[in-house]
Amino acid sequence: MTAIRVVAFGGGHGLSASLRALRNSARGLDLNITAIVTVGDDGGSSGRLRAERDALLPPGDLRQALAALAADNPAHRLTASLMQHRFASMTVPAQVTVPGRGPRVERRADRSQDGLAGHAVGNLLLLGLIEMLGDPVAALDHAATMVGARGRVLPMALHAVGIEADMVAPDGSRVTVSGQHSVAVADGRVASLRLVPENPPACPEAIAAVRDADWLIFGPGSWYTSVLPHLLVPELAAAIVASGARRLVTLNLSPDRETAGLSTADHLAALHWYLPDLRVDTVLADAKWVGEPEPVRAAAQALGAELVLVPVAVADGSPRHDPESLGAALVPVLGATR
């Protein structure tokens, strides 16, 4: 019996949660997992590498996906932890004056003199591999062997993209916000979203994975900056629509800053807005967090989907997906292809 070929779209922590859940699902199902990762990150370490090194791809979200798929043995988990390790700011001596005691020397963090501060080891590793090999897919495949990845990690496009949004500010005015990080933290409501450039070259291996998939999974994650960007790459969007795979949407547990004011049903409507021909088979949500289910069920049905309500949040009451619970919920859904 051949493995179930699953392609998961996203970026950052949301995609990591999905990939960890899929690895847990693989205990009960034979899964062939591919992560297709957004390449718009311009904040933190990835943003610095884009600006300082003109990095072909921002490595942060790609690194997180690799770590999420790492094999469960000490050597590979240690390598994954190393890739996730972030350099702290070095400390330098500084003379301070203490009232009543006079001057004394303390050590204080000084990021301005430390080029490594804030960078994740895996970001530098991926950047080095891409520069050495001249091929981002080959670099990612090599990094995957280093962590014994239980799947493949691919970029959605072959070079970094910008994310730009027209937003309605709290005072009702319209403003254009540029950059993934800026869109994610801006006050207001996203009216429209686009990539810069608008037609980036899709990763051919990603297109092939979508074409051959049995399931395509969208979410959870930051809707405007991690999930929807995949639908804005023309070649990738066309492949998603043409694929014979079933499609599943995992809904977020609560709004984040970029989707403040957006209802759960609105999240599904946004998928249709940016890719009108998208059809979905299953929408997965947590009954505790979804609110009134009927509007969500109606929005799912508008996409052709069945709404499945299952407990997938962590037990501490915070709005985070539990990989074990989400993985268990995915088994009967993905296994329905058999």
BADOBA-928876 format. One line per field, with one value per residue (C-alpha): residue number from 0; residue in one letter; x, y, z. Coordinates in Angstrom, 2 decimals. Layout:
REM residues N
nr <- NUM, ...
rest <- A, ...
x <- X, ...
y <- Y, ...
z <- Z, ...
END
This chain:
REM residues 338
nr <- 0, 1, 2, 3, 4, 5, 6, 7, 8, 9, 10, 11, 12, 13, 14, 15, 16, 17, 18, 19, 20, 21, 22, 23, 24, 25, 26, 27, 28, 29, 30, 31, 32, 33, 34, 35, 36, 37, 38, 39, 40, 41, 42, 43, 44, 45, 46, 47, 48, 49, 50, 51, 52, 53, 54, 55, 56, 57, 58, 59, 60, 61, 62, 63, 64, 65, 66, 67, 68, 69, 70, 71, 72, 73, 74, 75, 76, 77, 78, 79, 80, 81, 82, 83, 84, 85, 86, 87, 88, 89, 90, 91, 92, 93, 94, 95, 96, 97, 98, 99, 100, 101, 102, 103, 104, 105, 106, 107, 108, 109, 110, 111, 112, 113, 114, 115, 116, 117, 118, 119, 120, 121, 122, 123, 124, 125, 126, 127, 128, 129, 130, 131, 132, 133, 134, 135, 136, 137, 138, 139, 140, 141, 142, 143, 144, 145, 146, 147, 148, 149, 150, 151, 152, 153, 154, 155, 156, 157, 158, 159, 160, 161, 162, 163, 164, 165, 166, 167, 168, 169, 170, 171, 172, 173, 174, 175, 176, 177, 178, 179, 180, 181, 182, 183, 184, 185, 186, 187, 188, 189, 190, 191, 192, 193, 194, 195, 196, 197, 198, 199, 200, 201, 202, 203, 204, 205, 206, 207, 208, 209, 210, 211, 212, 213, 214, 215, 216, 217, 218, 219, 220, 221, 222, 223, 224, 225, 226, 227, 228, 229, 230, 231, 232, 233, 234, 235, 236, 237, 238, 239, 240, 241, 242, 243, 244, 245, 246, 247, 248, 249, 250, 251, 252, 253, 254, 255, 256, 257, 258, 259, 260, 261, 262, 263, 264, 265, 266, 267, 268, 269, 270, 271, 272, 273, 274, 275, 276, 277, 278, 279, 280, 281, 282, 283, 284, 285, 286, 287, 288, 289, 290, 291, 292, 293, 294, 295, 296, 297, 298, 299, 300, 301, 302, 303, 304, 305, 306, 307, 308, 309, 310, 311, 312, 313, 314, 315, 316, 317, 318, 319, 320, 321, 322, 323, 324, 325, 326, 327, 328, 329, 330, 331, 332, 333, 334, 335, 336, 337
rest <- M, T, A, I, R, V, V, A, F, G, G, G, H, G, L, S, A, S, L, R, A, L, R, N, S, A, R, G, L, D, L, N, I, T, A, I, V, T, V, G, D, D, G, G, S, S, G, R, L, R, A, E, R, D, A, L, L, P, P, G, D, L, R, Q, A, L, A, A, L, A, A, D, N, P, A, H, R, L, T, A, S, L, M, Q, H, R, F, A, S, M, T, V, P, A, Q, V, T, V, P, G, R, G, P, R, V, E, R, R, A, D, R, S, Q, D, G, L, A, G, H, A, V, G, N, L, L, L, L, G, L, I, E, M, L, G, D, P, V, A, A, L, D, H, A, A, T, M, V, G, A, R, G, R, V, L, P, M, A, L, H, A, V, G, I, E, A, D, M, V, A, P, D, G, S, R, V, T, V, S, G, Q, H, S, V, A, V, A, D, G, R, V, A, S, L, R, L, V, P, E, N, P, P, A, C, P, E, A, I, A, A, V, R, D, A, D, W, L, I, F, G, P, G, S, W, Y, T, S, V, L, P, H, L, L, V, P, E, L, A, A, A, I, V, A, S, G, A, R, R, L, V, T, L, N, L, S, P, D, R, E, T, A, G, L, S, T, A, D, H, L, A, A, L, H, W, Y, L, P, D, L, R, V, D, T, V, L, A, D, A, K, W, V, G, E, P, E, P, V, R, A, A, A, Q, A, L, G, A, E, L, V, L, V, P, V, A, V, A, D, G, S, P, R, H, D, P, E, S, L, G, A, A, L, V, P, V, L, G, A, T, R
x <- 0.00, 1.45, 1.90, -0.66, 1.00, 0.26, 1.29, 1.04, 1.14, 2.06, 4.93, 6.19, 4.66, 1.36, 3.02, 5.30, 2.23, 0.69, 3.88, 4.30, 0.69, 1.30, 4.35, 2.12, -0.49, 2.20, 2.21, -1.17, -0.90, 1.81, 2.34, 4.64, 4.84, 5.89, 5.90, 5.57, 6.74, 6.05, 9.12, 7.98, 9.55, 11.36, 11.53, 14.15, 17.09, 15.57, 14.98, 18.55, 19.91, 17.70, 19.00, 22.65, 23.35, 20.64, 19.59, 17.91, 15.34, 14.49, 15.51, 13.54, 10.26, 12.12, 14.29, 11.26, 9.66, 12.83, 12.98, 9.33, 9.97, 13.17, 13.46, 12.87, 16.33, 18.93, 21.37, 18.80, 16.91, 20.18, 20.90, 17.37, 17.83, 21.13, 19.40, 16.82, 19.46, 19.57, 22.72, 22.31, 23.77, 27.32, 28.01, 30.55, 31.92, 30.29, 31.11, 28.08, 27.75, 25.77, 24.45, 26.29, 28.73, 30.52, 31.53, 31.58, 31.82, 28.89, 28.47, 25.64, 24.28, 25.49, 23.93, 25.41, 28.87, 27.73, 26.74, 25.61, 23.18, 19.62, 20.52, 19.41, 22.15, 19.89, 19.33, 23.07, 23.42, 20.71, 22.10, 25.54, 24.19, 22.23, 25.33, 27.54, 25.18, 23.52, 20.23, 17.78, 16.01, 19.29, 20.26, 16.97, 17.23, 20.73, 19.62, 16.73, 19.20, 21.04, 17.93, 16.59, 13.47, 10.34, 9.36, 10.53, 10.63, 10.24, 9.85, 6.68, 8.81, 12.41, 13.28, 12.15, 8.95, 7.49, 4.05, 2.02, -1.44, -3.96, -5.37, -8.23, -6.81, -8.78, -9.74, -11.21, -8.40, -6.72, -3.01, -0.58, 1.66, 4.72, 6.56, 5.38, 6.30, 4.70, 1.46, 1.39, 1.63, -0.18, -3.32, -6.38, -8.07, -6.52, -8.60, -6.42, -3.20, -0.59, 2.92, 5.82, 6.55, 3.05, 4.21, 7.20, 8.61, 7.08, 9.32, 8.98, 9.33, 6.48, 4.29, 5.08, 4.26, 0.88, 0.14, 0.86, -0.69, -3.55, -4.22, -3.48, -3.58, -3.91, -3.44, -3.24, -1.13, -1.12, -3.82, -2.59, 1.14, 1.55, -1.50, -2.95, 0.39, 0.50, -2.71, -1.10, 1.68, -0.05, 1.63, 1.12, -2.52, -3.21, -1.63, -3.72, -6.93, -5.94, -4.72, -6.83, -6.03, -8.54, -8.18, -8.32, -8.31, -7.28, -8.70, -6.89, -8.10, -8.28, -7.63, -4.16, -3.34, -3.44, -6.92, -8.44, -12.13, -12.16, -14.62, -13.82, -16.20, -14.41, -11.18, -12.82, -14.37, -10.89, -9.72, -12.49, -11.77, -8.15, -8.70, -12.34, -11.91, -10.63, -12.75, -12.28, -13.33, -12.85, -12.63, -11.19, -11.95, -12.04, -15.60, -14.46, -12.76, -14.88, -17.73, -21.18, -20.66, -23.44, -21.83, -18.61, -20.49, -22.17, -18.83, -17.34, -20.25, -19.77, -16.35, -17.82, -16.50, -17.75, -17.05, -15.42, -15.36, -12.77, -10.74, -7.29, -6.12, -3.56, -4.99, -3.82, -6.57, -4.29, -5.12, -2.44, -2.83, -1.69, 0.28, -0.84, -4.54, -4.37, -2.47, -5.12, -7.88, -6.17, -5.87, -9.52, -9.74, -6.58, -7.22, -10.59, -8.71, -8.09
y <- 0.00, 3.36, 6.20, 9.01, 12.06, 15.13, 18.71, 21.29, 25.03, 27.81, 29.33, 30.01, 28.50, 27.54, 25.34, 23.87, 22.81, 21.25, 19.35, 18.04, 16.88, 15.12, 13.37, 12.13, 11.02, 9.01, 6.62, 5.35, 6.17, 5.83, 9.48, 11.12, 14.72, 17.83, 21.30, 24.25, 27.34, 31.01, 33.13, 36.62, 36.85, 40.17, 40.42, 39.42, 37.31, 36.57, 40.26, 41.11, 38.44, 39.72, 43.23, 42.51, 39.50, 39.90, 36.38, 34.46, 33.11, 34.15, 31.05, 31.39, 29.69, 27.04, 26.30, 25.94, 23.47, 21.36, 21.31, 20.28, 17.29, 16.16, 12.48, 11.37, 10.17, 11.92, 12.81, 14.29, 16.07, 17.63, 18.85, 20.28, 22.01, 23.45, 24.82, 26.48, 27.89, 31.68, 33.61, 35.89, 39.38, 39.42, 41.41, 44.23, 46.03, 49.36, 51.80, 52.93, 55.25, 53.99, 56.82, 56.78, 54.11, 55.71, 54.10, 50.37, 48.12, 46.01, 43.79, 44.74, 43.29, 45.21, 43.97, 46.82, 45.22, 41.63, 40.61, 37.15, 38.38, 37.38, 35.03, 31.39, 28.89, 27.19, 30.45, 30.87, 27.19, 27.40, 30.63, 29.03, 25.91, 27.97, 30.04, 26.93, 24.81, 27.60, 25.72, 26.35, 23.00, 21.07, 23.09, 22.26, 18.59, 18.44, 20.19, 17.71, 14.80, 16.53, 16.38, 13.10, 14.95, 12.80, 14.69, 17.34, 21.13, 23.32, 27.08, 28.33, 30.46, 30.42, 33.80, 36.01, 37.99, 41.08, 41.17, 44.34, 45.16, 47.94, 48.47, 50.37, 52.17, 52.51, 56.06, 54.81, 56.05, 53.70, 53.09, 50.79, 48.70, 46.95, 43.97, 40.79, 41.93, 45.35, 43.81, 41.35, 44.07, 47.00, 48.44, 48.19, 45.75, 44.23, 45.22, 43.58, 41.63, 41.20, 39.93, 41.98, 40.98, 39.80, 36.84, 35.27, 32.04, 29.10, 26.31, 23.50, 20.80, 22.41, 22.37, 18.68, 17.87, 19.60, 17.80, 14.38, 14.95, 13.05, 15.85, 19.58, 21.16, 24.90, 26.38, 26.91, 30.06, 33.79, 34.05, 37.03, 36.53, 32.72, 31.02, 33.30, 34.18, 30.70, 31.48, 34.61, 32.78, 32.28, 28.98, 27.54, 28.68, 27.08, 23.82, 23.86, 24.26, 21.62, 19.04, 15.94, 16.00, 16.49, 19.74, 20.40, 23.70, 23.74, 26.87, 29.02, 28.91, 32.67, 35.83, 37.35, 41.00, 40.88, 39.31, 41.35, 41.83, 38.90, 36.18, 32.49, 32.32, 35.32, 33.33, 30.81, 33.54, 35.02, 31.78, 32.10, 35.82, 35.21, 31.96, 31.78, 28.36, 26.75, 23.86, 22.35, 18.96, 19.31, 22.22, 21.25, 23.41, 23.19, 23.39, 25.30, 28.04, 28.25, 30.16, 29.85, 26.94, 27.60, 30.59, 28.59, 25.56, 27.73, 29.24, 25.74, 24.54, 27.51, 26.05, 22.57, 21.39, 19.50, 21.13, 18.74, 19.90, 18.18, 19.23, 20.14, 22.85, 22.42, 21.56, 24.74, 26.83, 28.90, 29.29, 26.89, 23.68, 20.53, 18.41, 15.16, 16.08, 17.57, 14.53, 12.19, 14.27, 14.09, 10.29, 9.47, 12.39, 11.57, 7.85, 8.26, 8.16, 4.46
z <- 0.00, -0.99, 1.48, 1.72, 0.15, 2.27, 1.44, 4.23, 3.45, 5.84, 7.78, 11.26, 14.38, 12.72, 10.11, 12.79, 14.79, 11.69, 10.83, 14.37, 14.27, 10.97, 12.41, 15.22, 12.68, 10.93, 13.90, 12.69, 8.99, 6.36, 5.40, 2.88, 4.18, 2.24, 3.75, 1.36, 3.20, 2.61, 1.82, 2.80, 6.28, 6.72, 10.51, 13.05, 11.90, 8.48, 7.87, 8.78, 6.45, 3.63, 4.17, 4.94, 2.72, 0.06, 1.03, -1.78, 0.68, 4.24, 6.21, 9.46, 8.52, 6.52, 9.57, 11.82, 9.41, 9.32, 13.11, 13.33, 11.06, 12.81, 13.68, 17.27, 18.19, 20.33, 17.54, 15.20, 17.98, 19.18, 15.66, 15.41, 18.77, 17.54, 14.44, 16.68, 19.04, 18.92, 19.80, 22.80, 22.89, 24.18, 27.30, 27.53, 30.58, 31.34, 34.10, 36.07, 39.04, 42.01, 44.23, 47.56, 46.37, 43.44, 40.11, 39.47, 36.42, 35.26, 32.22, 29.94, 26.72, 23.68, 20.47, 18.43, 18.64, 18.07, 14.55, 15.70, 18.37, 17.55, 14.71, 14.85, 14.03, 11.48, 9.62, 9.10, 8.19, 5.53, 4.14, 3.89, 2.19, -0.34, -1.14, -1.43, -3.51, -5.48, -5.23, -2.36, -2.81, -2.69, 0.40, 2.13, 1.20, 2.68, 5.87, 6.07, 6.16, 9.02, 11.22, 9.79, 8.66, 8.35, 5.22, 2.77, 3.15, 0.06, -0.49, -2.19, -4.56, -5.69, -4.21, -1.37, -1.86, -0.27, 1.30, 0.92, 2.25, 1.82, 5.29, 6.84, 9.87, 13.13, 12.11, 8.82, 6.59, 4.10, 4.21, 2.39, 4.65, 3.21, 4.67, 6.36, 9.85, 9.40, 8.09, 11.00, 13.67, 12.00, 13.58, 11.39, 9.03, 5.92, 2.88, 0.23, 0.11, -2.63, -3.24, -4.55, -7.27, -8.08, -10.19, -8.42, -9.89, -8.07, -6.83, -9.46, -6.81, -4.87, -7.98, -8.51, -4.87, -5.16, -8.43, -6.91, -3.47, -1.88, 0.65, 0.71, 4.18, 4.85, 8.33, 11.15, 11.11, 10.52, 7.88, 5.87, 6.20, 6.29, 4.75, 2.06, 0.38, -1.16, -3.02, -4.51, -6.37, -9.76, -10.71, -7.25, -7.09, -10.47, -9.29, -6.10, -8.10, -10.67, -8.16, -7.69, -3.96, -1.19, 0.71, 4.45, 6.33, 10.00, 11.58, 14.12, 17.69, 18.12, 16.08, 16.11, 15.61, 11.81, 11.84, 14.68, 13.90, 11.47, 12.47, 12.12, 9.17, 7.62, 7.62, 5.29, 3.16, 2.68, 1.06, -1.51, -2.01, -2.96, -4.85, -6.03, -7.64, -4.45, -3.24, 0.23, 1.56, 5.32, 7.75, 11.14, 14.18, 17.95, 19.33, 22.41, 20.39, 17.25, 18.88, 17.29, 14.88, 12.37, 10.58, 10.35, 9.05, 6.41, 5.37, 5.12, 3.02, 0.69, -0.06, -0.46, 2.91, 5.94, 9.31, 11.79, 15.43, 17.63, 20.69, 19.36, 21.81, 24.57, 27.99, 29.75, 28.14, 25.92, 22.19, 20.95, 18.99, 20.75, 18.23, 19.89, 19.82, 16.33, 15.08, 16.53, 14.90, 11.52, 11.46, 10.62, 8.17, 6.20, 6.50, 4.78, 1.45, 2.00
END
